[in-house]
Amino acid sequence: MVTGILFSDISFFRNYLLRWDLAGYVNALHVIGAYLFALYLIVHLYMATLGRTAFSHTMAMITGYEEEPENLAEASAPLEAPLVSSELQKE
């Protein structure tokens, strides 16, 4: 945010940015911050889909309620993936 503010009113900060040759550094910090924010957003959206179903954690955030498994074995058991190929089913 700070780098965006520095770039938004460039006429005010222009003298300082040019005097101390900071424009390149501010630009680099601004781009790095944008990439980190994009990475943060992507990782958190991915992590929200890691529930029992793709939207179970999202629905829990919206409704404030999450269905919990009956027993501990059911909670720790991974979901079984269906076999895709008929060749794999023959084996």
N, C-alpha and C positions, 0 to 999 in steps of 0.2 A: 504494500500500500504506500509506503513512504516513497519508493522509487516512482510510482505512478503519480504521486503528488508533485514530485520534483520535475517530472516531464510535463505535467499538465499546465503549469504556469511557467513556461520556458523563458518568457521575457524577464520575469523577476529573478529566476535562478541562473539565467544565462551567464551573467558576469562571473558568478562563483564557479559554475561548472567549467567555464573556459579558463579562468584564472588558475584553478588548481588541476586542470586537465582531468576532470572527474566524469565527463560524459560517457566515456567508454566503460568505466567501472559501474556507473549507475545503470547503464544499459545492460551490462552482463548480469548484474544483480537482479534486474527486473525480469530478464529471460529465465534465469535460474529459478526465481521465485514462481514464475508462471508454470514451469515444468514440474516443480515440486507440488504445486497446488493440483495440477492435472493428475499427477501420480497418486496423490492423496485421495482424490475423488474416485479414480479408477479402482484403487485397492479397496476402498470402503464399499463401493458398489458391489464389487466381487464378493467381499466378505459377507455382505448382506444376503447373498444367494446361497450360502453354505449350510443352510438349515436342512431339515427333513425334506422339504420341498423348496423350490426356488424362491418362493415368496413367504415362507413361514416366518422368518425373522422380521420381514417388512410388515407383515400383518400384525405381528406381536407389538411392533413399535406403534402402529396406528391404533390398535384396539386396546393395548395395555394388558393383554392376556395371551399366554402361550400355553398350548397343551403340552403337558409333561408326560413322559412314558410311565406306564404302570410299574415296571420294575427296572432295576439297574441293568440287567442283561439286555433288555430291549433298547435301552438308551445307548449302550456301547456297541451294539451290533451294527455293522455297516449295511447299507442298502445293497441288495444283490442286483448286479447289472444283468440285463437279459442278454442272451447270446445273440449276436447279430447275424452270423453266417450259419447256413444250414450244415456246412462242412464241419463246423465246430460242434454242432449238436450230435453228429454221428460218432464222434470220438468219445 
